Amino acid sequence: MNEEELQRLTERLSLEYFQKPFRHKAVFNARLRTTGGRYMLSSHDIEVNPRYYQQLGLEETVGIIKHELCHYHLHIEGKGYKHRDRDFRQLMNKVGAPRFCSALPRQKEGRTTRQYIFQCCSCQTKYTRKKNMDLNRYACGKCRGKLKRIK
């Protein structure tokens, strides 16, 4: 799906579920990380995370667009458009928009998480860390003994 098709889909969903036209822009924004979409208060545009369409399909994207259209139409009408407002919750129930989008499948990151294991020379206590430490600056937290790196 390209941005032109996204625009047409958003306009069609607006007329079908809200009986009101969508007169602004709907675009994909690949920089969105933690959300499926967002409604921009200042410009009235809707941004959609393209990974939701690529990984979860059209049905999930339609849900995201309906949710953002709830924000859009209520804000334009001067009603409560925030998640906690009664108007917003009622409109979402009426049109069947999801409150939250589904979680994206977790992908294995390119970097593997390293683990550094340090051991006290005196009391043999082991410490596991994600970051390497300067062994001249740090000592054992239990006995103040010298640390050595095992792995």
C-alpha positions in Angstrom: 0.0 0.0 0.0 1.3 3.4 -0.9 0.4 6.8 0.6 -2.2 7.5 -2.1 -4.0 4.3 -1.3 -3.8 5.1 2.4 -5.4 8.5 1.8 -8.3 6.9 -0.2 -8.8 4.2 2.5 -8.9 6.9 5.2 -11.4 9.0 3.3 -13.6 5.9 2.6 -13.5 4.8 6.3 -14.4 8.3 7.4 -17.5 8.4 5.2 -18.5 4.8 6.0 -18.1 4.9 9.8 -18.5 8.6 10.7 -20.6 9.9 7.8 -18.2 12.9 7.6 -15.5 13.6 5.1 -11.8 13.5 6.0 -10.3 16.7 4.4 -6.7 16.4 5.5 -3.7 14.1 4.8 -3.1 10.6 5.9 0.6 9.5 5.5 2.9 6.7 6.5 5.6 7.6 9.1 8.3 5.0 9.5 9.8 6.9 12.4 6.9 5.8 14.7 8.3 3.2 17.1 5.8 2.7 20.0 2.5 3.3 18.4 0.4 2.3 15.4 -0.6 5.8 14.4 -1.1 9.4 15.6 -3.4 12.3 15.0 -1.6 15.7 14.7 -3.6 18.4 16.5 -1.9 21.3 14.7 -2.2 20.1 11.1 -5.2 17.6 11.5 -3.1 15.0 9.6 -3.0 11.3 10.5 0.2 9.4 10.5 0.3 5.6 10.4 3.2 3.3 11.2 3.9 1.3 8.0 5.2 -1.7 9.9 1.7 -2.5 11.2 0.5 -2.9 7.6 3.5 -4.9 6.5 3.5 -7.3 9.5 -0.1 -7.4 10.7 -2.1 -6.6 7.5 -5.0 -4.5 6.4 -7.4 -5.3 9.2 -5.0 -4.0 11.9 -4.3 -0.9 9.8 -8.1 -0.2 9.4 -8.4 -0.4 13.2 -5.6 2.1 13.7 -7.1 4.5 11.1 -10.6 4.3 12.8 -9.0 5.1 16.2 -7.2 8.1 14.8 -10.4 9.2 12.9 -12.1 9.3 16.3 -9.5 11.8 17.5 -9.8 13.7 14.3 -13.6 14.1 14.1 -14.0 14.9 17.8 -11.3 17.5 17.8 -12.7 19.2 14.7 -16.2 19.3 16.4 -14.7 20.7 19.6 -15.7 17.7 21.7 -13.5 15.6 24.0 -11.0 13.9 21.8 -8.6 12.6 24.4 -8.4 8.9 25.5 -9.9 9.7 28.9 -12.9 11.7 27.5 -16.4 10.1 27.5 -17.1 11.4 24.0 -14.0 9.6 22.7 -14.8 6.3 24.4 -18.4 6.4 23.2 -17.4 7.1 19.6 -14.8 4.3 19.6 -17.4 1.8 20.8 -19.9 3.0 18.2 -17.5 2.6 15.2 -15.7 -0.5 16.6 -12.3 1.1 16.8 -9.7 -0.6 19.1 -8.4 1.2 22.2 -4.9 -0.1 21.6 -3.2 -1.6 18.5 -1.8 -5.1 18.7 1.8 -5.6 19.5 4.2 -6.1 16.7 6.1 -9.4 16.6 9.4 -8.8 18.3 12.3 -9.1 15.9 15.8 -10.2 16.9 18.0 -7.2 17.0 21.2 -7.0 15.0 23.3 -6.6 18.2 23.5 -9.5 20.6 23.5 -8.4 24.3 26.9 -9.0 25.8 27.3 -10.2 29.3 30.4 -9.5 31.4 31.0 -11.6 34.4 33.2 -10.3 37.2 34.3 -12.2 40.3 35.8 -11.0 43.6 39.2 -12.4 44.3 38.5 -12.5 48.1 34.9 -13.8 48.6 34.3 -15.3 45.2 31.0 -13.3 44.7 30.0 -13.1 41.0 28.6 -10.0 39.3 26.9 -10.0 35.9 26.9 -6.8 33.9 25.9 -5.6 30.4 28.7 -3.1 30.3 32.4 -3.6 30.9 33.8 -2.0 34.0 37.2 -0.4 34.8 38.5 -2.9 37.4 40.9 -0.3 38.9 37.9 2.0 39.9 35.5 -0.6 41.3 35.7 -3.1 44.1 33.5 -5.9 45.5 30.3 -4.5 47.1 30.4 -7.1 49.9 34.0 -7.2 51.1 35.7 -4.4 49.1 38.0 -7.0 47.5 39.7 -6.7 44.1 37.6 -7.8 41.1 38.7 -9.9 38.1 36.9 -10.4 34.8 35.9 -14.0 34.1 34.0 -13.7 30.9 
